[in-house]
Amino acid sequence: MAASPLRILHLHSSFSLGGKEVRAVRLMNVWGKRAAHTILSGVPDQLGARDAIEPGIDVAFPQGAPSLTGQSSLRRYRALALYMQRFDLVLSYNWGAMDGVMAHRLFTPLMRLPPLIHHEDGFNSDEADGLKPRRNLFRRIALGSANALVVPSEKLEAIAMHSWKQPPGKVRLIRNGIEVERYERISDPAVIPGLVRTPGKLLVGTLAGLRPVKNLSRLVRAVAAHKDTLQLVIVGDGPERKAILAEAASMGLDDLHLPGFMTNPWQFVGLFDIFGLSSDSEQFPISLVEAMAGGCPVVATDVGDVAQMVASENRPFIVPPGDETAFSLSLGRLAGDAMLRADIGAANREKARHCFLEAGMIAAYAQLYGQAIARPDSLL
């Protein structure tokens, strides 16, 4: 007799498509009927990532569930804890889900609650320049009942142990991985809706949620400095769309293309002659791995593990976040040297093949989640 599906409650800060959502949805799709999912979002109207969930996956977005946000109170925490009792496993993601983690911590001694595993993938703009001491203390207390804390980068691993005082045995470093071989196919320009290539220009592209922490206006300004030779495509959606368009207009960048959210990045990443990553804060961005697998040279801000992720040949083009001149000069140098672009792109693709394969990531998560509920083979 087949085992019943694993009932998983996901607590997301938001469910717009970003790195953590890409990974969570990919795991959901891989596990198929072995799990049933309920997703709560701290921002209930930001559910863009649901479009990437494959048909047939058992997933619910309940309307009447307790809120992940609001005034801290024992009453609200108790409601969250009672709701958790319906599930076999709770997975929480980032600061926006930390009230759920605290509810688990406070009521674990009083209720029969499922194991909880927390995931931290990085910080929003309000902590990009430094962690907040009160949040550090809150995380330290709330994570007391968590079975594990999963991080994708070495920098976050150090933060978890030193700033949040988590024991090394609880912190699990699982690097993001993708299906690298998919990105090695030739891309079709028609895949990006509405894209009209400007003759004679190279294409600078990025994949990002249009949020302040991504600082996409920085990328707009850097490309605008070379607007005679470079065209910019930003794939993603979010609240900063108008601000990005306004910045482009002020810089005279009249061929910027914003196609919105797109699934299946392996179908179009290879179109980019250069990949740009302009964030104020990242840890281990999946979009960077995707660009590397697509054979792109990269200009990026030196945040998180970015400099260690790219091939050694690409590291001179990883610049300090505050140095927009260096960012723009790096774009110009790559734009002017086709052989350099090809060599760096090939080196990045080779590193992706050797270091960032999806199979290892999926196996690590399956093992961790299965062990937490004492059903080690439930997701294998």
MARLOZA-619148 format. One record per residue: residue in one letter; x, y, z of N, C-alpha, C, O in turn. Coordinates in steps of 0.02 Angstrom, whole numbers, plus 50000, padded with zeros to 5 digits. Layout:
BEGIN
AXYZXYZXYZXYZ ...
***
This chain:
BEGIN
M500424994050000500005000050000500445006250000500915006850040 A500295011049955500705017049950500615021450012500075021950040 A501165024550033501135029050090500735035150073500715037250015 S500395038050123500005044150111500475049950097501045049950122 P500255054850058500685060550043500895064250106500515064750154 L501495066750105501755070850160501395077650158501405081050107 R501095079550214500725085950217501205091350240501435091350297 I501365096050195501865101250209501535108050210501175109950164 L501655111850264501445118750269502045123250255502555122750288 H501975127650205502505132250187502315139250212501775141750198 L502765142450249502665149250274503155153750238503755153650252 H502905157750191503325161950149503245169250168502695171550183 S503795172950166503755180150176503335183350121502935187750134 S503425181050059502975182450003503055176649955503525172749961 F502605176149906502655170649858502695173349787502465170149739 S503005179349780503195181749714503795177649692504175174949733 L503885177149626504415172749602505095175949613505265181049582 G505485172949657506175174849671506565168549683506315163049670 G507175169249707507615163449714507325157949759507335152149741 K507085159849818506835154749864506205151549837506095145549847 E505785155449802505175152549773505335147949715505025142649707 V505825149849674506045145449619506245138749646506045133549620 R506645138749699506865132449728506295128549760506235122549749 A505865131949798505315128549831504845125449780504625119749789 V504685129149727504245126449676504565120649639504235115749623 R505205121149626505545115649591505515109249633505405103849606 L505615109849698505575103949741504865101149742504765095049740 M504365105549744503675103349742503535099449678503225094149679 N503765102049622503645098849557503995092049553503725087249526 V504605091649579504985085349577504645080049620504625074149601 W504385081949678504095077049724503385074849705503145069749729 G503065078549662502425076349635501925074449688501785078149735 K501655068349681501115066049724501365063549792500965061349833 R502015063649803502275061549868502145066649923502235065149982 A501935072749904501795077849954501195082049933501055082949874 A500845084549983500295089349974500505095750009500745095550066 H500395101449977500675107750001500135112850017499655113649980 T500225116450072499825122250089500295128150097500785127750134 I500145133650062500595139350061500265145450091499735147550068 L500575148250143500375154550172500895159850154501495158650161 S500665165650131501115171050113501015176950160500445178850174 G501575179650185501525185550227501225191450191500955196050222 V501285191550124500965196550082500475192850038500665190449984 P499845192150059499375187450027499255188649953499075183949917 D499355194849929499215196049859499835195149814499795196349754 Q500395193249844501005191949805501095184449798501445181249838 L500775181649746500775174449735501005172649665500795167549637 G501435176849635501635175849566501965169149553501935166649497 A502285166249603502645159949592502175154049582502395148749560 R501535154849598501065149149590501015147049517500845141349503 D501155151649471501105149949400501635144949378501565141749326 A502165144249418502695139549401502565132549429502945127949415 I502045131749469501875125249497501535121049443501055123349411 E501775115149432501515110949377500805108549392500635107349450 P500395107649340499735104749349499785097849381500245094049367 G499315096449424499315089949458499635090049526499545085349565 I500015095349543500305095949610499755097849658499375102549646 D499705094349714499205095649765499435101649805499865101049849 V499145107549791499355113649825498745118049840498295118549798 A498745121049899498185125249919498455131949945498995132349975 F498065137249932498215143949957497605146249998497195150049973 P497545143950060496935145050098496825152450114497295156150126 Q496195154450115496015161350129495905162650204496005168250227 G495695157650240495515158750309496045156950360495895156350419 A496655155850339497195153950384497435159850426497345165550406 P497735158550484498005164150524498535168050485498885165350442 S498575174450500499045178850464499755177950491499855177050551 L500235178350445500935178150465501185184950488501735185450516 T500795190150477501005196850495500495200050541499915197850544 G500705205150578500245208650623500575209750690501155208250701 Q500185212450736500425213850803500605207350839500215202550839 S501195207250868501395201350906500945200350966500835204951006 S500675194250972500255192751029500225185151037500285181450989 L500125183051099500055175851112499445173051077499455167251056 R498935177051071498325174551038498465172950964498255167650939 R498815177450930498965176150859499455170450852499385166250807 Y499955170050896500435164550893500095157850907500255152750876 R499615157950954499255151650968498855149450908498815143450893 A498545154250874498155152450814498605149350761498405144450728 L499205152050752499675149250704499885142150725499915137650683 A500015141250789500225134650813499665129550804499795123950783 L499045131450820498485126850810498425124850737498275119050721 Y498535129550693498485128050621499025123150599498915118950557 M499625123750629500175119250611500025111950627500315107450596 Q499585110750675499445103950696499155099650641499145093450647 R498905102650588498605098850533499135095550487498955091650443 F499765097150498500275095250449500805090650479500875089950540 D501185087550433501735083250453502395087050460502835085050498 L502455092550424503085096250421502925103550406502495105050365 V503275108150440503215115250426503875117850399504405116650428 L503845121350342504425124350311504325131950311503835134350282 S504765135650342504705142950344505295146050307505835143150302 Y505165152150282505655155350237505735162750254505265166650250 N506335164650273506545171550281506195175150338505755172450371 W506395181450348506155185350405505405186150405505095186150459 G505095186750348504375187950345503955182150372503355182950383 A504265176350382503915170550411504115169250483503915164250512 M504505173850512504785172450578504265172250634504375169150685 D503685175550625503165175050675502905167850679502735165450733 G502875164450622502695157350623503205153150661503025148550697 V503835154850652504375151250688504315152550763504405147950804 M504165158750782504085160350853503475156750882503505154350938 A502935156350845502345152650868502525145350883502305142550933 H502915142450839503135135450849503565134950912503485130250951 R504005139850922504445139750981504055140351046504195136851094 L503555144751047503195146051109502725140351128502625138951187 F502435137051077501905132151092502125124951084501735120351096 T502745123851063502995116851060502955113351128502785107451130 P503095116751184503035113251249502315111651268502195107551312 L501825114951235501135114351256500695110451207500155108251225 M500935109651146500545106251094500965101051059501585101151062 R500625096551026500965091750983501035094850913500575094650872 L501625097850901501735101350838502215097550793502655094050818 P502135098150728502585094850681503275098050683503335103750705 P503785094650659504445097750655504435103650607504055103750558 L504845108650622504905114650580505625115450558506095114650597 I505705116850494506365118350465506325125350435505895126750393 H506785129650456506795136550432507325137450378507855134250381 H507185141750329507635143150275507775150650273507305154650275 E508395152550269508585159650261508985160250197509505157050189 D508735164550152509065165350087509355172250077509665173550025 G509275176750124509555183450116509105188650148508655186950187 F509245194950133508935200450168508635205450120508895206350064 N508105208850141507825214250103508235220650114508725220650150 S508015225950082508395232250085508475234950155508945238450170 D507995233250200508035235950268508595232750310508745235150364 E508895227250285509475224350319510065223450272510555220150289 A510035226550213510575225750165511225228850190511765226450175 D511165234250229511765237750254511985235350323512475237850350 G511625230650352511805228150418511205225050452510645227350445 L511335219750490510795216350525510555220350584510935223950616 K509915219750599509615223350655509675219250719509455213450720 P509955222150772510055218250834509415215150861509435209450885 R508845218750857508225215850883508005209750843507755204850871 R508105210150777507935204350736508405198550750508195192750751 N509035199950761509505194650779509275191050842509285184850844 L509075194850893508845191850955508195187950944508115182450970 F507745190750905507105187350891507245180650856506955175550875 R507675180750805507845174550770508155169550818507985163650817 R508605171950859508955167350905508455163750950508505157650960 I507965167450976507465164351021506985159850980506865154150999 A506725162550925506225158850887506485152350859506115147350856 L507115152150839507395146150808507545140650859507805135350840 G507395141850921507555136950973507235130250963507515125150982 S506635130050933506285123650923506345120950852506075115650837 A506695124550809506765122350740507215116150736507715115750771 N507025111350694507455105550684508105107350648508625104450662 A508055112150602508645114050563508535121050536507965123350529 L509085124350521509085130750486509495129850422510095128350426 V509185130650365509505129450301509725136050270509335140850267 V510345136350248510605142350214510955140150150511215134550147 P510975144450098511295142550036512005145050028512345143049981 S512235149450073512885152550063513315152050126513065151250181 E513975152450115514445152250171514375158350216514455157950276 K514225164150185514135170250226513535169550272513575171550330 L512995166850247512405165850289512535160550342512285161050398 E512925155550325513095150450374513465153650433513335151950491 A513925158250419514305161550472513845166150513513895166350574 I513385169650479512905173950514512465169850561512345171850618 A512235164150537511785159950577512135157650642511815157450694 M512755156050637513105153550696513345159150742513325158450803 H513575164750713513875169950754513365175250777513365177250835 S512925177450731512445182750749511805179950779511505183050823 W511605174050756510985171050781511115165450831510645162450858 K511755164150844511965159450897511665152450888511485149250937 Q511625150250826511365143550814511935138450816512475139750790 P511825132750847512345127650852512525124950782512085124350740 P513155123550770513365121150703512965115150679512845114450619 G512755110650724512385104750704511695106250678511405102150642 K511425112050694510755113950670510785117450603510305117050564 V511345120750587511405124650525511615120050468512115116550473 R511225120050415511375115750357511495120150295511065123950274 L512085119450266512255123050205512065118650145512375113450133 I511555120750108511345117250047511355122349991510925126749988 R511825121749947511885126549892511345125249840511145119649828 N511125130749809510625130149757510905126749695511485127849677 G510495122749662510695119349601510145119649549509565120849565 I510335118649487509855118849431510005113049383510515109649389 E509545112049336509655107149283510105110349229509855113049180 V510745109949240511225113649199511155111949125511215116349082 E511035105549109511015103449039510465106949000510525107848940 R509925108949033509385112448998509625119148970509375121348918 Y510085122349003510305128948985510815128948928511025134248904 E511005123048906511505122648854511195122348784511545121748734 R510535122648781510195122748716510205129748687510275134648723 I510135130148621510105136548587509445139948602508905136948595 S509475146248623508875149948642508545153148581508875154848532 D507895153748584507495156648530507285163748551506945164448602 P507475168948513507295175848532506545176848539506325181348576 A506145172848505505425173748508505135171748576504555173348590 V505535168448617505285166248683505135172248727504675171948767 I505525177648721505405183648762504885187848727505025190848675 P504275188148754503735191648718503885199048710504085202548757 G503775201448649503845208548635504545211048626504645217048614 L505045206648631505745208948625505895210648552505815206548507 V506135216748542506375218948476507105220748485507275225748517 R507545216848456508255218148462508445224448423508255225248365 T508805228948456509055234848422509665232948381510145230448408 P509645234148316510205232048273510875234948297510925240748314 G511375230548298512045232648316512195232848390512745234648409 K511695231148432511805231448504511855224448534511535219748511 L512265223848586512285217848627511725218148679511485223448697 L511525212148702510975211748750511235210348820511545205148833 V511105215048864511235214048936510585211848967510065215148957 G510585206349004509965203749033510045202149106510595200949131 T509485201949140509465199749209508795196749225508305198049190 L508775192549277508155189749303508105191949376508555190449415 A507575195449394507525197949462506825200149477506465202649434 G506625199249540506025202549563506145209949564506685212249584 L505655213849543505745221049538505625224149607505105227149620 R506125223249650506085225549719506675230149735507195229649702 P506615234549785507155239249799507835236049810508345238649788 V507855230249845508495227149862508875224949800509485224149803 K508535224049743508865222049681509215228049647509635227049603 N509035234049667509345240249642509415240149566509965241349540 L508875238749532508895238249459509005245049425509205245349367 S508865250449461509025257049433509785257749424510005261049378 R510175254549468510905254449459511085251149393511525253549357 L510755245649377510895242249314510685246549255511035246749204 V510125249949261509885254449208510405259849194510575261149137 R510665262949247511155268349238511805265649207512105269049165 A512015259749228512635256949201512575255349127513035256649088 V511995252649106511885251149036511805257548996512045258048939 A511465262549026511355268848991512005272248972512035275948923 A512525271149012513185274048995513465271248930513925274048902 H513185265648907513415262448845512815261248799512785256248763 K512335265848800511705264648765511785264348689511325262148655 D512355266348663512465265748591512655258548571512605256748513 T512875254648621513095247848605512725242448645512785236548629 L512355244348697512025239448740511275240748744511055246448746 Q510895235248747510175235448758510035231248821510365226248832 L509545233348861509415230048925508735226548925508235229348903 V508735220348951508115216548963508105214549036508575211449061 I507565216149071507475214249141506865209649145506305211949135 V506975203349159506435198449164506215197849237506615195849279 G505605199549250505345199149319504785204049328504625208049284 D504475203749386503925208349402503975210449474504315207249514 G503625215849491503645218149560503495225549565503365228749514 P503515228249625503285235049639503735240549610503525246349607 E504355238949590504815244049566504765245349491505175249049464 R504285242349458504255242949385504235250249362504615252249317 K503795254249391503725261249370504375265149383504575269249342 A504685263849439505305267449456505865265649406506265270049387 I505885259449385506395257349336506275260649269506745263049237 L505645260849248505485264049184505635271549187505875274449138 A505495274649245505645281749252506395283149249506605288049219 E506785278749280507515279549278507775278849206508205282649184 A507505273949171507705272949101507535279049059507945281249017 A506945281849069506745287849031507205293749046507395297449001 S507385294549109507815300149127508515299449099508865304449089 M508725293249086509395291949060509395291248984509925290148953 G508815292048953508785291448880508855284348854509055283348797 L508705279448897508755272448877508075270348849507635268148887 D507985271048783507315270348755507165263348728506615262248703 D507635258648734507485251848711507515246748768507585240848756 L507445249148831507365244548887506745240248877506215242748857 H506805233748890506235229248883506095225748949506545222748979 L505475226148972505245223049034504675218249017504095220349017 P504825211949002504295207348981503875204649039503375201249027 G504075206149101503705203549158503965196749180504515194649161 F503565193449220503755186749246503765181649190503305181449148 M504275177449188504315172049139504555165749173505025165849213 T504245160149156504485153649179505015151049130505145154149079 N505315145449147505775141849104506355146149079506435147149019 P506765148649125507315153149105507825149849058508175153349022 W507865143149058508325139849013508165141248939508585140248895 Q507555143448926507355144748857507605151448831507595152648771 F507825155948876508005162648852508655165548882508915170348854 V508915162648936509515165548967510105165748917510505170348919 G510145160748874510685160448826510675166048775511155166948738 L510125169948772510085175648727510505181548751510695185848712 F510655181648817511015187348845511755187048827512075181948838 D512015192448800512735192848787513115194048853513685191748860 I512805197548899513085198848965512515198449015511965200849002 F512655195449072512165195149126512355200349179512945200749198 G511865204349201512005209349253511625207849317511035206149316 L511975208449373511665207549439511865213649480512445214449497 S511375217749498511515224349528511285224949600511215230549625 S511155219349634510835219449700511265222549755511875222449752 D510915225449804511235227649865511365221849912511815222149954 S510965216549906511035210749950510825204449913510275204149885 E511245199549914511095192749890511495187949934511925190149973 Q511355181549927511765176649960512035171549910512635171149899 F511585167849879511785162949828511245163049774510845158449770 P511235168249732510675169249686510625163849632511115162449597 I510035160749627509925155649576509995158749506510235155349460 S509785164949498509835168049432510545168249408510675167749347 L511025169049453511725169049434511945162149409512305161549360 V511725156949444511885150149422511575148849353511895145749311 E510965151349343510645150449278511025154049222511105151349168 A511265160049237511655163749187512305160149172512515159849114 M512625157449223513255153749212513125147549169513505146149123 A512585143849184512425137949145512265139749073512385135749028 G511995145849063511845148148996512445150748958512395152948901 G513035150548990513645152748956513735160248955514065162848910 C513455163849003513505171149004514105173549045514235170849099 P514465178549021514915182249065514485186649110513935188649090 V514735188249169514325191549220514675197849246515275197749261 V514295203249251514495209049290514025209349349513415209549341 A514305209449410513875209049470514185212849527514785214149529 T513755214649574513985217549637514265211949681514025206249679 D514755213649721515095208749764514695207949829514855210949880 V514175203849825513735202649882513685195149893513755191149846 G513565193149955513495186049970514095182049945514665184049954 D513945176249914514465171849889514595172849814514905168649782 V514365178449786514385179449713515095178549686515195175149636 A515595181649718516275181349692516545174249692516945172349649 Q516325170149741516545163249743516155158849694516405153649674 M515565160849676515145156949631515415156949559515445151749527 V515595162849535515795163249465516485160149455516865159249502 A516645158549392517305155949375517835161149390517695167149391 S518445158849402518985163549419519085168849365519265174549380 E518975166949302519055171649247518555177449251518685182849223 N518005176349285517475181449289517555186049350517225191249353 R517985184249396518005187949460518215195249452517995199349492 P518635197149403518785204349396518175208649381518215214749387 F517625205649362517025209349344516495209249399515915211049388 I516705207149459516275207449519516515213449559517085213649583 V516085218449566516305225049590515945226849656515425224049671 P516235231449695515905233549757515215236349744515115239749693 P514725235049787514035237349775513975244849765513545247149727 G514385248749799514325255949795514705259249738514685265349730 D515055255249698515485257949646515145257349578515285252649540 E514705262049562514345261649499514805262949439514685260449385 T515335266749450515825267849396516155261349376516225259849317 A516355257449426516675250949411516185246249377516375242549332 F515555246449397515045242249366514975244049292514975239649249 S514925250549278514845252749209515465251249167515415249149110 L516055252449196516675250949159516735243549143516985241649090 S516515239349189516545232149178516095230149120516275225949078 L515495233049118515055231749061515385233948995515365230248946 G515685239748996516005242248936516585237948913516685236848853 R516975235448960517545231148942517305224648910517575222548859 L516795221548939516535215448909516195216848842516265212848795 A515855222348837515515224048773516015224848717515855223448659 G516605227048733517105228448681517555222648663517995223548621 D517445216748693517915211248680517525204648674517365201448724 A517365202748612516965196648600517325190448624517005185848651 M517975190048614518355184148635518345183448711518275177948737 L518405189048746518385188948819517705186548843517665182448889 R517175188948813516505186748831516435179248821516165175748864 A516675176748765516605169548750517005165448800516765160248824 D517615167548815518045163748861517745163548932517735158248963 I517505169248956517215169449023516565165549025516445161849073 G516155166248974515525162448972515645154948973515295151349008 A516155152648936516305145448935516555143249004516375137749026 A516955147349036517205145449103516645145249154516625140749196 N516175149949150515605149849195515175143649185514955140549233 R515055141949122514655135949107514995129649135514655125349163 E515645129249128516005123449153515955122949229515875117549256 K516005128649263515945128549336515245126449357515165122749405 A514735128849321514055126849337513965119349330513635116149371 R514255116449278514215109249267514515105349325514265100049343 H515055107949353515415104149404515175105549475515275101449520 C514875111349487514745113449556514015114449574513845114149633 F513575115549525512905117749542512365113449511511865115949486 L512455106849511511965102349483511365101549530511445101249591 E510785101349501510165101049540510085094549579509815094549635 A510325089049552510215082549584510465082349655510145079549699 G511045085249667511325085349734510905089449782510805087549839 M510655095149758510235099449800509585095749818509385095749877 I509255092649769508635089149782508725083549832508325082649877 A509265079749824509395074149870509515076749941509295073549989 A509865082349948510005085050014509365087250049509285085950109 Y508925090550012508285092650043507845086650059507535086450112 A507815081850014507405075950027507645072350090507235070150130 Q508285071650097508565068350156508415072250220508215069350270 L508515078950218508405083050277507675082850298507525081750357 Y507215083850251506505083950268506275076950291505885076450339 G506505071750257506305065050276506535063150346506165059950384 Q507145065050363507405063550429507025067250483506925064650538 A506805073350468506455077350518505805074050540505605074650598 I505465070650494504825067450511504905059850522504405056250527 A505525057550527505665050450537505375046150481505185040450493 R505345048850420505155045050361505675046450307505535050050259 P506265043650315506835045750273506735044550198507065047750157 D506285039950180506195038450109505565041850080505375040350023 S505245046250118504595048850097504635053250035504145053749998 L505205056450022505265060949965505785058449914505975062249869 L506015052449922506515049749877506195045549822506535042849779 
***
